[in-house]
């Protein structure tokens, strides 16, 4: 709805209420296209937002409400400033979280060797623990269909909550990261990366999550403190010299390929260039010097295994060491000993879990007399996939990578320069970006060994022996996208040649979910699909997001836009803080201290919850505080009732009439400073300061100004007209100032007396506030009158009298100049205080004192 759409005003109800406003106005906004994007506008009139697509694999929590409300405040402000706002919403529904949820809800697992069963019926959800422990195997296609079914129902729940919260998104722009548009966009970008040499395939050590059975990227790691133990092992050097090694992973002893010491460590200088013999397995391993070895850690010499941690990978690569892999993708030790390792002692380890193998190796070391002392318990950081529950292993796999500056100094510097080009809100968040980019140790691993995702869009020729030609992947034409190599044949082949010598093999992997989510500007902006839309919205204006995904979503999006378009994807990044529980601890599902929002929205109303969210600044943590939500409820209620009162005085018919009286001019002069301050704060993405300024004025307006002028406003004549005109202007302006934060109550009040939607009304300006003021306004005059009235009220309160009790005589004492100003509002003061006679006694006191006689 726009201001020019003339709809009938509803009038002021007898008993206004906040109840039911969300349902009423959410429906009206949708029906009337209040937030629809106007694609006829040129780029200069567009404000485009790259909205985070939440992961639909669980429940939304108060952290989502917090950050998405912040985005909505910006959108509503920009819309009222005259921009057409491109504000889409999406659902991030592919990837590991969705697969895990499907497995838990339905008790199934994907088995790629099984054929598709079109008649298969999913079990009644949710299943019991027994079904989860013994999941039913189903085909990949059946599994994907189940993922699609569950995400649709999850998305409906999410949409209902967002509508209830009042997000002013254009729902016609909704997308999913597994939808056809997203798949086409993701595959197109990958193929172009491949054509330019930015995407490549390599057989290399890979961080591997055993539980999910997939590779993970550096950006998805987190350290978790776990108990462990240092074991001291005895290696045998020349001349029966013992070389002691401290390790937390003795099970990797058969994977040992070298010992490493620091180049300046004289204790081991004579060993460098020679070899030592490992215990239990009696394998000769070389001794090298490398600056990453820490002389102060353990015994000063480290065991290099392929692969125990990322440092092992570095040593292996830089020292060109042999490879002896012993851990498989299932997290168990491989059935056969690696080359160069005797099979006899290794047989005791084959097929064991990592923990089981550790116990066995310790027993073998003890039996051989090469375990020195007892294991020493420690607690140390262990790397996990951020969504996983088992420690990561490093296995050698073939994966797809995308260049991100981790191994290219020029690209790294270019991406750092992009970070400096971007506007950060708050500014200090830029340092997190720079720290991440500067610390990258490798390129972005973008392939995943999973099922519900965007397929890697390539195939491989099979030679006459049936072996794939990895170095020359077959690619589809862009016009055929999206494709699925597991179901579609490459150009020049047909399905009968799949898997046969001389035929082809489809790439079995999917792309990392971030590889698709990093293209949200391209997905929603119509890249290569809708050139007219693309030129109107890209680069976008705002990326709002959480600070914890700077290294993933923000950086990845910068990488993709830099490589494809040679520009930033947006001009500003606004980062959210954390939501803390009452003990000032970050809320998280793993800690069990998460609060879900729907009950709060239903109990207190959406405006109240939005008020709480708006109380937190970008990048600043905010404690979850139900008391703050209740304050928001009181504010919304007061706005409802104060508006009803002002309109009951006749304000609706006085809009744009002149304000002539000194007190009215004073109030409007102060309101003009509030408008200027709130506008500047919103432009600086400081919605909290804008809310504080607006709310502070509103309470003074209600408690002081309305009380001072209501008797005059009930009357007739020019002075009464002035009061009603000032009330009308103040109400109109304040409704618009509050509208981004309290969209439901402001829309309700606006509908009582104005046409169109308050959210399509223009943002107030200082010119508008002063336009109908005759003469100058002095904000201090309102404060002076309020001070005097406050003293009269206190006098009545001390005597336990009604505020309407008459005061036969009052005396105002103070500096002569101050009392001269008080004379400008003396009639309003007498009426509001019910004062019979008011005497002004100049220069009796140094400040204003009002004495009342009863």
Secondary structure, DSSP 4 states (H G I P E B T S, - for coil): --TTS--------TT--STTHHHHHHHHHHHHTTT---TTS-GGGEEEE----EE-SS---HHHHHHHHHHHHHHHHHHHTTPEEEE--EEE--SHHHHHHHHHHH-EEE-TTSPP-TT--PPPSSP-HHHHHTPEEE-HHHHHHHHHHHHHHHHHHHHHHHHHHT----GGG-EETTSHHHHHHHHHHHHHHHHTTSEEEEEEEEEEETTTTEE--GGGEEEEEEEEEEEEEEEE-GGG-EEEEEES-GGGGGGEEEEEE-TT-TTSTTTTTSEEE-TTT--EEEEEE-TTS-TTSTTSEEEEETTSSHHHHHHHHHTT------B-TTSBB-SSPPTTS-HHHHTTTTT-BHHHHHHHHHHHHHHHT-B-S--EEEEEEEEEETT-SSB-EEEEEEEEEE--SSS-HHHHHHHHHHHHHSEEESGGGHHHHHHHHHT--S-EE-EES-SSSPBP-EEEEB-TTS-B-TTS-EE--GGG-S--TTTSPPTT--GGGBTSTTSEEE---EE-HHHHHTTHHHHHHTTTT-HHHHHHHSSEEEEEEEGGGIIIIIHHHHHHHHHHHSS-SEEEEEEE--EE-TTSPBP-GGGT----SHHHHHHH-HHHHHHHHHTSPTT--EE--HHHHHHHHHHHHHHHHHHHHHHHTTGGG-TT--B-SHHHHHHHHHHHHHHHHHHHHHHTT-HHHHHHHHHHHHHHIIIIIIHHHHHHHTS-SHHHHHHHHHHHHHHHHHHHHHHTT-HHHHHHHHHHHSSS-GGGSPPP-HHHHHTTB-S---HHHHHHHHHHHHHHHHHHHHTT--TT--EEEEEEEE-HHHHHHHGGGHHHHHHHHTEEEEEEEETSSSS-EEEEE-
